[in-house]
Amino acid sequence: MGRGDKKTKKGKIASGSFGKSRPAKPAAKKAAPKKDAAKK
């Protein structure tokens, strides 16, 4: 589990590839609460 391991995030960064552990477009963890403010 290190830079040589292509299955880990650190290994993906080292090799410059993308996959499950390191998506090309990282998904947002929490959406901004804009809908709640618009309703009020």
C-alpha angles and dihedrals in degrees: 000000000000145000092313094055107092092194094066128075092243091051092049090052090049093049093038096235135129133223144123095319092042113029119198090230108034112222117240111255095207127017117228111257097242098131093060093052093050093055095057 
